[in-house]
Amino acid sequence: MHQRIKYDVLSQKELEYMKGRLEQILIERGVHLDHEEMLKALEEKGCIVDMEARDVRFTKELIDKAIAAAFELVRNELGVE
């Protein structure tokens, strides 16, 4: 049987604040991505892409989908239901 070690580095309120700020940055400022194929793929998924500057801004919906997909992938890899 595996024991879980729990670390509470940040409070729930701090985690929610951090998540909100990260979402705000991805939506309003975005990130620089020097990969043309990825920029095109993200644009097709609904992101706002500046191909000349190679910047991409994300939508809230896409951020939520990515988080859910990552969570599901980790659950599957760990065999957690």
N, C-alpha and C positions, 0 to 999 in steps of 0.2 A: 504494500500500500504506500502510495506517495503522499508525503505531507506537503502542504502548501505553506510557503513562507510568505507572509504578508508584510509589505513595507508601506507605510503611509508617509511618503515624502511630502506630498501635497494634499491639502484638504480637498474635499469634493468641490467646494466653492472655488478654490484656486484652479483646479482642473477645468471646471466649466469656464472660468474666465480665460484661461490659456487657450482652450479649444475655440472659444468665440473670437479671440484676437487672431489666432492662426487662420481661421476661416475668413476673417475680415481682410487679412493680408493677401490671401490667395484670391479673393474676389476683387478687391479694390486695386491692389498693386500687382499681384501675380508674381511670376518667376521668369527668369531668363533661361531659355532652353535652346542650346545650340545643336539641335537635331531636327532637320527639316521633316523627315518622315513622321516623327512623333508630333511635331507641331501640326502637320496636316491631319493626323489621326485625331488629335485633341480638338481641332477646329470642327471636324466632322461630328464629334460627340457634343458640340455645343459650346466649347470654350471660345473666348474672345482672343484671337491670335493676331499679333503684329508680326508678319513674316519678315519684314525688313529689320526690325529691332530684335526679332527672335524672342519676343516676350509673349507669355500666355497668362490670361486671367481665367479663373475657374468659376463655374456656377455653383451655387449652394447645392443644387440637386446632384451634380456630378461629384462633389466632395462627399456628400452623404452616401452615394452609391459606392464610391471607392472605399470608404471606411467600412461599410457593410461587407463588401467583397473581401477586404483584407481580414476582417474579423472571422468571416466564414472560412477562409483559407487556413487561418491559424487553427480554428476549431477542428477542421478536417485533418490537418497534419498531426494534431495532438490526439485525435480520436476522442474528442470531448463532444458530448451531445448537449 
